[in-house]
Amino acid sequence: MDLTDQQWTIIEPLFEEKRRPDGRGRPWRDARAVLNRVLWVLRTGTPWHDLPDRYPPYQTCHRRFQQWRKNGVFRDLLTCLAEDQRLRGKIDLTEGFIDASFTAAKKGGSAIGPTKRGKGNKIMAIVDRRSLPLAVHVACASPHEVRLVDATLEDRFIAPYPPRLIGDRAYDSDRLDAALWTSFRVTVLNAAHGKFG
């Protein structure tokens, strides 16, 4: 499903392309069409070269995807969408939920660390009460989740953060409780024990 006109209106300013100062080179493909193809790949997991003909060439889409990723456009996109949701009252910040997931990185990459399960990354995420994402942080898999909570809160998509974070047993730490209260005025609730930090 491609972006609707309403969705594109919200994010279009993030995808304005700058032409070369001398005006040379081929005209850029329509950013909306390229983004639709990128989202199609991300949603379906289909290889770039196996996409429907209604989209621009896969080489163009992959190149622009890499440029947007490198230039931080996707980070700005998440921030823009989260702020839009917050302004429309769709985000519930009364409490947040935090957890992490391990991702194997057999072919290497950045922020790779060894664990008992092999080399990989840790993907930390915080969601609001309605499961909408508030923050995502990718780190080396080696550190314990407790040590990555501050960085995850710093990587949030909107300025406010929930006053309470609910996590599993991995977040049951007096040191974490004290640090989060001092830095963010956030209280931690351990879902396994029902204990406030």
N, C-alpha and C positions, 0 to 999 in steps of 0.2 A: 504494500500500500504506500503510495507516494505522499509527499507532504501536501497538505491542503493549503489553499491561499491564506487562510487565517494563520496557520502555523508558520508559513514562509514569511509572512509580514513581521512576525515577532523576531525571527532570527536573521532576516536578510542583511541587516547592516554588518553582521559579523563576517559575511562572505563577499563583501565588495572587493573586487580584484583591481589592483593597480596595473595600468599598462606601462610598458617601458617608456622612459622619457622621450626617446627618439621616435616612438610610435611604430617601430619595426616589429616584425614577428607576426605570427598568425593571431587572429582574434581568439580570445579565451572562449571556451565552451561555456554555456549557461551554467552558473554555479548551482542553481536549483536542480537541474537535471543531473549534474555530477553528484551532488549530495544525495539525491534519490538513489542513485546506483550504489554509492558507498553504504548507505543505510541498508539497502537490499542485501549486500554482501555480509554486513555485520549481523543482520537479523537471521539470514538463512544459512550462513556458513558456506555458501557456494564459492568455488574458486573464481577469481576475478575474470578469467577468460570464458566462463560458462554462463554469462549473463544474457538476459533477453536483449534483442536488437533494438528495443525502444529506447535504450540508454546510450549515452555517448560511448566511444571506444574504451575498452577496459584499461588500456595503457594510460589514457588521459585521466581516468577516474583514480587509478592507483597512484599516479604521480601527484595529483591534487590532494588526495587523502594523506599522503606522506608530508606534503607541504603544510597542510592544515594542522596535522599532528605536531610537526616540528615547531610551527609558529604559535602553538597554544590555542588555536581556534576552537578545538573541541572542549578544552577547559572553559573558555569563555562561553561556549554554547551551553554547557551544564549550568554555569552561573546565571546566564540569562534566563534559562528555562525555570530554574529553581526560584529566582526572584519573581518571575511572572506568576508562578504557582503561589508564592507567599503573598503577593499583593492581591491575588484573587481569593485568599483565604483557604487555599487547598492544602497548605502545610500546617500540621499540628505539632507545635514545638513544646507541648506540655511535658513530653518525655521522648527520649530517643533510645534506640536499640543499637548495640555495637557487637560486631563479631568479625572474625577473620577467616580467610580460606587460604589454603596452600595451593600453589600452582607449580607444577613441575616445569622446569626449563632445561630440557635435555640438550637443546641446541645453543644454550648460552643466552646472553642478553645483558641488559643493565640490571643492577640491584639483585644479583643472584647470590644466594648463600646456601651453605650446606645444612642439611638437617638429617634426622634418622631416615626420612622418607626419600632422600636424594636432594639434588640441587634444585633451587626454585625461588619463587617470590611468595611474599605474604600479601594478600589483598585485604586491607582493612576497610570496613564500611560502617557508616552510621546512617540509620534511616529514622524518619519521624514516626509518629504513632500510626500513621496510615501506610507505612512502608515505602514512602517516597524518599529517595536518596538525599542525604544532607552532606555527606562527605565520603570521599574515597581516597585511600592512600595506598600506594604500592611501595613495598620495601623489600629488602633482603629478607629471606625466610628465617635467618638465624635467630634474631632477637625474639624474645618472648612477647606475646601480644600486649602485655601490660606496658612494655617499654615503647610501644608505638601509638598509644592512645593520644598523647599530646600532639604528635605530628598529624594524626588523623583529624583531630579537632581543628588544627591550624589549616588543614586543607579543605575545610568546609566550603560549600558553594554559596552560602548566604551568611551575612554578618551575624545574626543572632544564632545562638545554639540552645539546645534543650537544657533546662536546669537539672534534669535527672537523666542518667544513662543507665540502661539495663543491659547487663551482659551475663554470660555464663560463668562458671566457676573459675575460668582463666583470669577473670578480672577481680577476683576476691583478694585484694591487697590493701593493707592499711596505708602503705606508702603511696599507692596510686590515689586512694581516697583523699589523702592530705594534699597531694600535689594538684589534683583537679580542683579541689575546693579553693586552694590558694591562687592558682592561675586563672581559673575560669568561673569560679563559683558554681561548679557542677558537682552534684551528689551522685554517687554510684550506688545502684541497687543490684545485688547479686541475685539473679533469678532462681538459682539453684537453692539458695538458703533463705530467700526473702529478707535478707539483711541489708539495711542501709549502711553505707560507709560514712 
